[in-house]
């Protein structure tokens, strides 16, 4: 039975009129190409070329075969292109989990990326807090998610993505002339976000442990749901706040007043990762979204 490789060698020889030139065009050794043509002749029980001088000319049998060989290779090429572009035909709903402040990092960009890649699919980006999203992945309600670490579950597979430094911010520049210690945090008048989740929020949990390790307690003077409100309260000079450096950078221009920042000592970071169940067979669209989210997060945190 003829193979696609044999047909390619055959058509190249018809085109170039020489085994050596056909081999060069295909990047093959001349003996290898000649052997493929001989195998094709054997499978068809006919002679396809006659030698004339230093070249070869196709026989009548070769001329009869040529259009069908072209048609066969064209069909394979069209099939390959159809498989490659199959992503555009994905329908249904692509559901992906995100940590609570993802809308300030990547959500809208991720929607644009997903829409371009899967224009016929419905999109659902789900999550108000990493704790809830991780539970949804654990229960199989989501295939995968981009969350804030740590993940207190050894049954999930964790793929680190990027980290973002946590900083102390204030409308009063004289309060951020040096790094803030746990003792400074314990004494500060703070506005903290994630009031519903409280110490279950991973960033707040880090802060609480850091302060407790120094013998203090972390108390918020004001608690709000979202970091946008916390930063605006800080910009008004009512209280100081704690946030990720990338979020401060992205929100600074729209705040009512500038905020100044200082690092923490010891430093703390929000660490982000993709999580999924190790036994899950991830769909091709979700694998693509995981890669998109990873690229976008790294871009944002590198700014």
C-alpha positions in Angstrom: 0.0 0.0 0.0 1.3 3.4 -0.9 2.3 5.8 1.9 2.1 9.6 2.1 5.9 9.7 2.3 6.2 7.7 -0.9 3.7 9.9 -2.7 5.7 13.0 -1.6 8.9 11.5 -3.0 7.1 10.5 -6.2 5.6 14.0 -6.8 9.0 15.7 -6.0 10.6 13.5 -8.6 7.9 14.3 -11.2 8.4 18.0 -10.5 12.3 18.0 -10.6 12.9 15.3 -13.2 15.7 13.9 -11.1 16.1 11.7 -8.1 19.0 13.8 -6.7 17.2 17.1 -7.2 14.0 15.8 -5.7 15.9 14.4 -2.7 17.6 17.8 -2.2 14.2 19.6 -2.3 12.8 17.2 0.4 16.0 17.3 2.5 16.6 13.6 2.0 19.5 11.5 0.9 19.2 10.5 -2.7 19.3 6.7 -2.1 16.6 7.1 0.5 14.3 8.9 -2.0 15.0 6.4 -4.7 14.1 3.5 -2.4 10.8 5.1 -1.6 10.0 5.4 -5.3 11.0 1.8 -5.8 8.7 0.7 -3.0 5.8 2.7 -4.5 6.4 1.1 -7.9 6.5 -2.4 -6.2 3.2 -1.7 -4.4 1.6 -0.6 -7.7 3.3 -3.3 -9.8 4.3 -0.8 -12.4 7.2 1.4 -13.5 6.8 5.1 -12.8 10.0 6.6 -14.3 12.4 6.0 -17.1 15.9 7.2 -17.1 16.8 9.7 -19.8 20.4 11.0 -19.6 21.1 12.2 -16.1 17.4 12.6 -15.3 14.1 10.7 -15.3 10.8 11.2 -17.0 7.4 10.0 -15.8 5.7 7.1 -17.5 2.1 7.1 -18.5 1.3 5.3 -15.3 3.0 8.1 -13.4 1.0 10.7 -15.2 -2.2 8.8 -14.3 -1.1 8.6 -10.6 -0.1 12.3 -10.3 -3.5 14.0 -9.8 -4.5 11.4 -7.2 -1.3 11.8 -5.3 -1.8 15.5 -5.3 -5.4 15.0 -4.1 -4.3 12.7 -1.3 -1.6 15.0 0.1 -4.0 18.0 -0.2 -6.7 16.1 1.8 -4.2 15.4 4.5 -3.0 19.0 4.6 -6.6 20.2 4.9 -7.3 17.7 7.6 -4.3 19.0 9.6 -5.4 22.6 9.3 -8.9 21.6 10.4 -7.5 20.0 13.5 -5.2 23.0 14.2 -8.1 25.4 14.0 -10.6 23.2 15.9 -10.2 25.5 18.9 -12.3 28.1 17.1 -15.2 25.6 17.0 -15.2 25.0 20.8 -18.7 25.6 22.1 -20.4 25.2 25.5 -19.1 27.0 28.6 -15.5 27.4 29.6 -15.4 27.7 33.4 -12.2 28.9 35.1 -11.6 29.9 38.7 -9.9 33.1 39.8 -8.7 34.6 43.1 -10.7 37.4 44.6 -8.7 40.4 43.2 -8.1 38.9 39.8 -10.3 41.6 38.2 -7.6 44.1 39.1 -4.9 41.9 37.6 -5.9 39.9 34.6 -9.7 39.2 34.4 -10.6 41.6 31.5 -7.4 40.7 29.6 -8.1 37.0 30.1 -11.6 37.4 28.8 -10.3 39.1 25.7 -7.7 36.3 25.2 -10.3 33.6 25.7 -12.8 35.3 23.4 -10.2 35.6 20.6 -9.2 32.0 21.0 -12.6 30.5 21.5 -15.1 32.9 19.9 -18.0 30.5 19.9 -17.8 29.5 23.5 -19.5 31.0 26.6 -17.1 32.1 29.3 -17.4 32.0 33.0 -14.7 33.3 35.3 -15.7 32.3 38.8 -14.4 33.3 42.3 -14.7 35.8 45.1 -11.9 34.4 47.3 -9.2 31.7 46.8 -10.5 29.6 49.6 -13.9 29.2 47.9 -12.3 28.6 44.5 -10.0 26.0 45.8 -12.9 24.2 47.4 -14.7 24.2 44.0 -11.7 22.7 42.3 -11.5 20.1 45.0 -15.1 19.1 44.6 -14.8 18.9 40.8 -17.0 21.9 40.1 -14.1 23.6 38.4 -11.4 21.9 36.3 -8.7 24.4 37.3 -8.2 27.8 38.8 -5.7 30.6 39.4 -5.5 31.2 43.2 -3.4 32.7 45.9 -1.3 30.3 47.9 -1.0 28.5 50.2 -3.3 25.6 49.3 -4.0 23.6 52.4 -4.8 20.5 50.5 -2.2 17.9 49.4 -4.7 16.3 47.1 -4.5 19.2 44.6 -1.7 19.7 42.1 -0.1 23.2 42.4 1.7 24.9 39.6 3.4 28.1 40.8 2.9 31.1 38.5 4.3 34.3 40.1 4.6 36.3 43.3 3.7 39.9 44.1 5.3 41.8 47.0 3.0 42.9 49.8 3.6 46.5 50.8 2.4 49.0 53.5 0.8 52.1 52.0 -0.1 55.5 53.4 -1.2 58.9 52.2 1.4 60.3 54.7 4.9 60.0 53.2 6.6 60.3 56.6 5.0 57.0 57.7 6.8 55.0 55.0 10.4 56.1 55.3 11.6 52.6 56.2 10.4 49.0 56.1 7.5 48.1 58.4 8.1 45.5 61.0 5.5 43.3 62.6 5.6 45.6 65.6 4.8 48.5 63.3 1.8 46.6 61.9 0.5 45.8 65.4 0.6 49.5 66.3 -0.8 50.9 63.0 -4.3 52.2 62.3 -5.2 50.0 59.4 -8.0 49.5 56.9 -8.1 45.9 55.7 -10.1 44.3 52.9 -11.8 40.9 52.8 -14.0 41.4 55.9 -16.2 38.5 55.0 -13.3 36.0 54.8 -11.3 37.6 57.6 -8.4 35.4 58.8 -9.4 32.8 56.1 -8.1 35.2 53.5 -4.5 34.1 52.7 -3.0 37.6 52.7 -4.5 38.5 56.0 -3.5 35.1 57.4 0.2 35.9 56.5 0.0 39.3 58.2 -1.6 37.9 61.3 1.0 35.2 61.7 3.9 37.7 61.1 2.5 40.0 63.8 1.9 37.1 66.2 5.4 35.7 65.7 6.6 39.0 67.1 4.3 38.8 70.1 1.7 41.3 68.8 -1.8 41.2 67.5 -3.2 42.5 64.2 -6.3 44.6 64.6 -8.0 46.6 61.8 -9.5 49.9 62.7 -11.7 49.6 59.5 -12.6 46.5 57.5 -14.1 46.6 54.0 -14.9 44.0 51.4 -12.6 45.0 48.5 -9.1 46.3 48.2 -10.3 49.2 46.0 -12.2 50.6 48.9 -9.4 50.0 51.3 -6.9 51.9 49.0 -9.3 54.8 48.6 -9.8 55.1 52.4 -6.0 55.1 52.7 -5.8 57.8 50.0 -8.2 59.9 52.0 -5.8 59.7 54.9 -8.2 58.0 57.2 -6.1 54.8 57.8 -3.1 53.1 56.3 -3.5 49.9 54.2 -1.6 46.9 53.1 -1.7 45.6 49.5 0.2 44.0 46.7 2.7 46.2 44.9 1.2 45.5 41.5 -2.3 46.4 42.7 -1.0 49.7 44.1 0.8 50.4 40.8 -2.4 49.8 38.8 -4.7 51.7 41.1 -2.5 54.7 41.9 -3.6 56.9 38.9 -7.3 56.7 39.8 -7.1 57.3 43.6 -8.2 60.7 45.0 -4.6 61.3 46.4 -1.2 59.6 45.9 -0.2 56.7 48.2 3.3 56.1 49.4 4.6 52.6 50.1 7.2 50.8 52.2 8.2 47.1 52.1 7.6 44.8 55.0 10.4 43.4 57.2 10.5 40.5 57.0 9.1 40.6 53.4 5.8 39.0 52.6 4.5 38.0 49.1 1.2 37.0 47.6 2.1 33.9 45.7 -0.1 32.8 42.8 -0.5 29.3 41.3 -2.7 27.2 39.0 -4.4 24.4 40.9 -6.3 21.4 39.6 -7.0 17.8 40.7 -4.2 15.5 39.7 -6.6 12.8 38.5 -8.5 15.3 36.3 -8.2 15.0 32.5 -8.0 18.7 31.7 -9.8 19.8 28.5 -7.9 21.5 25.8 -9.7 24.8 26.3 -8.9 24.8 30.0 -5.2 24.0 29.3 -5.1 27.0 27.0 -6.8 29.3 29.6 -4.3 28.1 32.2 -1.4 29.2 29.9 -3.1 32.5 29.1 -3.6 33.3 32.7 0.0 32.4 33.6 1.3 34.7 30.8 -0.9 37.6 31.8 -0.1 37.3 35.5 3.6 37.3 34.9 3.3 40.3 32.6 1.4 42.3 35.3 3.7 41.5 38.2 6.8 42.3 36.1 5.7 45.9 35.5 
